[in-house]
Each structure stands twice: as structure tokens, then as C-alpha cells.
Amino acid sequence: MLRCMAVDDEPLALRLLADYIEKKTDGLQLVEAFSTRSLALRCIQDEQIDVVFLDVHMPELTGIQFMKIIQGNCQVVLCTAYNEYAVDGFNFNATGFLTEAHWLRTFYWQLKNAGSKQV
């Protein structure tokens, strides 16, 4: 079972992602969903998190900056409407990239990829 966290400042996007992890997937346990990166960072320090589903564009810290801080602690799947962040994300070893327009369709593929790379 992969222990997951969702981080997004958009309440609807966060709730949809959290609901999807909780109700429509086997092999995932949603530990917590956060709307701020500071709380998410604290949780990563206190909990064993395997995969973070992370919004790239947030006010207090970009997803790329967040990845630099947590690098090596867990896998990251970037979730965003901004495709231009994909290259930067993969440069910091993002496990995957979900565009918000297609994330439901590609969610299972990213999950399978994350499961094969357990930290």
C-alpha cells in the first residue's frame, strides 16, 4: 500500500484528487490532503509518505521549490494545468506529470509507475 499525500491550493482540485485517491484506487492510502505547502512539509517530516501528488503553481512555494526541499524523501507526481513545468519537474526526478485536463485518464498509469519505484 502506497501512503500518499495531495497538495493543491485550489479547494476543488484538492478535493477531487483526494476523493479519487480514497475511493477509486486500490493500493493507495491517503494520509492527508493539504492546501498549503508548509503543512505538507511538516507532514513529510513526521510521516512515512511514499508519493506526493503536488500542484506546481501555488502562492507560497512553487512545486519545483518544494521538490528541491523534499528530494529523496518520497516520489512526486506533479499535477498542474501548466505544461511548461514538466521539464523542470523531471529534472528533479518527478515520478510523473498529470495535466489537470487529463489527470483522471492518466492517474492509473502514474500510480503503476510509482508502485514500481518504491523508495
C-alpha positions in Angstrom: 0.0 0.0 0.0 1.4 3.4 -1.1 1.0 6.1 1.5 0.0 9.3 -0.4 -0.4 13.0 0.2 -2.2 15.5 -2.0 -1.1 19.2 -2.1 -3.1 21.8 -4.0 -4.2 25.4 -3.2 -7.4 25.1 -5.3 -10.0 23.5 -3.0 -12.0 21.8 -5.7 -8.9 20.3 -7.4 -7.6 19.1 -3.9 -11.0 17.5 -3.0 -11.3 15.8 -6.4 -7.8 14.4 -6.2 -8.2 13.3 -2.6 -11.6 11.7 -3.3 -10.1 9.8 -6.3 -7.2 8.5 -4.2 -9.5 7.5 -1.3 -12.4 5.9 -3.3 -11.3 4.8 -6.7 -7.9 3.2 -6.2 -6.6 0.1 -4.7 -3.1 0.2 -3.3 -3.2 3.8 -2.2 -3.8 5.2 1.3 -4.4 8.9 1.5 -2.6 10.1 4.6 -3.6 13.8 4.2 -4.6 16.5 1.8 -3.1 19.9 2.2 -3.9 23.4 0.8 -0.5 24.8 2.0 3.0 23.6 1.4 4.2 24.4 4.9 1.7 21.9 6.5 2.6 19.4 3.8 6.3 19.8 4.6 5.6 19.2 8.3 3.7 16.0 7.5 6.5 14.7 5.3 8.9 15.1 8.2 6.5 13.4 10.6 5.0 10.6 8.5 6.2 8.0 6.1 4.9 9.3 2.7 5.6 7.3 -0.5 4.0 9.5 -3.1 3.0 13.2 -3.1 0.5 14.4 -5.7 1.7 18.0 -6.0 0.3 21.1 -7.6 3.1 23.1 -9.3 1.6 26.6 -9.2 1.0 27.7 -5.6 1.5 31.1 -3.9 3.9 30.4 -1.1 6.4 28.0 -2.8 6.4 26.5 -6.3 6.2 22.8 -6.8 9.7 22.7 -8.1 11.0 24.5 -5.0 9.0 22.1 -2.9 10.6 19.1 -4.7 14.1 20.5 -4.0 13.3 20.6 -0.3 11.9 17.0 -0.1 14.2 15.5 -2.8 14.8 11.8 -2.0 12.2 11.6 0.8 9.3 10.4 -1.4 8.2 10.3 -5.0 6.4 13.2 -6.6 3.7 13.3 -9.2 3.2 16.9 -10.4 -0.4 18.0 -11.0 -0.9 21.2 -13.0 -2.5 23.0 -15.9 0.9 24.4 -16.8 2.7 22.0 -19.1 5.9 24.2 -19.1 6.8 22.8 -15.7 7.1 19.2 -16.9 10.8 19.5 -17.9 11.8 21.2 -14.6 9.9 18.5 -12.7 11.6 15.7 -14.5 15.0 17.4 -13.9 14.3 16.9 -10.2 13.2 13.3 -10.7 9.4 13.7 -10.7 7.8 10.3 -11.0 5.1 11.6 -13.2 3.3 14.6 -14.5 -0.5 14.9 -14.6 -2.0 17.8 -16.6 -5.3 18.8 -14.9 -7.1 18.4 -18.2 -6.1 14.8 -18.4 -5.2 13.7 -14.9 -8.1 11.3 -14.4 -7.2 9.5 -17.6 -3.5 9.2 -16.7 -3.9 8.7 -12.9 -3.6 4.9 -13.0 -0.6 5.0 -15.3 1.2 7.3 -12.8 0.2 5.1 -9.9 1.6 2.0 -11.6 4.8 3.8 -12.3 5.1 5.0 -8.7 4.4 1.5 -7.4 7.3 0.1 -9.5 9.8 2.6 -8.0 9.1 2.2 -4.2 11.5 4.4 -2.2 
